[in-house]
Amino acid sequence: AQSVTQPDIHITVSEGASLELRCNYSYGATPYLFWYVQSPGQGLQLLLKYFSGDTLVQGIKGFEAEFKRSQSSFNLRKPSVHWSDAAEYFCAVGNNAGNMLTFGGGTRLMVKP
Amino acid sequence: EPEVTQTPSHQVTQMGQEVILRCVPISNHLYFYWYRQILGQKVEFLVSFYNNEISEKSEIFDDQFSVERPDGSNFTLKIRSTKLEDSAMYFCASSEPPAGPFYGYTFGSGTRLTVV
């Protein structure tokens, strides 16, 4: 069965600092990997996804993620965080059938001025 | 940009009552899904639906849940006899897998269901 672990429940960074959110997955085949962002009371917005090819993926809002098969990781990064990035971030892995996502528990990001 | 539309945005219901959550998927999509998120917890898959039948469901999706595509545009989730623990945000999603895995996978903005 597929699973996703986000080890950090809460992270606080200063505005302008760099950010890395960790994600580890468990899946028997080549994974389909996603990062979503959710602002309070809102829906899920796709930041980026990895299916194959270049292991460094660029997304919206200046985010990127790197797929590392040897570490079963798909960490999300941003070089300089803005106050508007404060939200909850979810990593997800998709099944081979291309129809079901399994989400991690989420990381809540707080940004200090 | 095409959107998945969910109505209502908030719904309050009494324990034991039936509730129907409604979704309008993106018009050319063929796969439809429901997920739920209990407050403060992770998003959980409930069910996927294709060609007028359930293609996959989780352990959460028990006999009190059902899904239906009553016409060419709507996709509904029915909870027959709501319990307090059904209080959650319910997300609908749709996609077009024949064009590729997770092709166009899009979530709606959710319906917050509160059971009192």
HADDOCK unambig.tbl for C-alpha pairs under 7 A between the chains (distance, minus, plus):
assign (segid A and resid 42 and name CA) (segid B and resid 109 and name CA) 6.15 0.50 0.50
assign (segid A and resid 43 and name CA) (segid B and resid 108 and name CA) 6.53 0.50 0.50
assign (segid A and resid 43 and name CA) (segid B and resid 109 and name CA) 4.15 0.50 0.50
assign (segid A and resid 43 and name CA) (segid B and resid 110 and name CA) 5.98 0.50 0.50
assign (segid A and resid 44 and name CA) (segid B and resid 107 and name CA) 6.40 0.50 0.50
assign (segid A and resid 97 and name CA) (segid B and resid 101 and name CA) 6.89 0.50 0.50
assign (segid A and resid 98 and name CA) (segid B and resid 97 and name CA) 6.29 0.50 0.50
assign (segid A and resid 98 and name CA) (segid B and resid 101 and name CA) 4.12 0.50 0.50
assign (segid A and resid 98 and name CA) (segid B and resid 102 and name CA) 4.92 0.50 0.50
assign (segid A and resid 99 and name CA) (segid B and resid 102 and name CA) 6.16 0.50 0.50
assign (segid A and resid 101 and name CA) (segid B and resid 45 and name CA) 6.83 0.50 0.50
assign (segid A and resid 102 and name CA) (segid B and resid 44 and name CA) 6.96 0.50 0.50
assign (segid A and resid 102 and name CA) (segid B and resid 45 and name CA) 6.87 0.50 0.50
assign (segid A and resid 103 and name CA) (segid B and resid 42 and name CA) 6.61 0.50 0.50
assign (segid A and resid 103 and name CA) (segid B and resid 43 and name CA) 5.97 0.50 0.50
assign (segid A and resid 103 and name CA) (segid B and resid 44 and name CA) 6.87 0.50 0.50
assign (segid A and resid 104 and name CA) (segid B and resid 42 and name CA) 6.44 0.50 0.50
assign (segid A and resid 105 and name CA) (segid B and resid 41 and name CA) 6.54 0.50 0.50
assign (segid A and resid 105 and name CA) (segid B and resid 42 and name CA) 4.66 0.50 0.50
assign (segid A and resid 106 and name CA) (segid B and resid 42 and name CA) 6.44 0.50 0.50
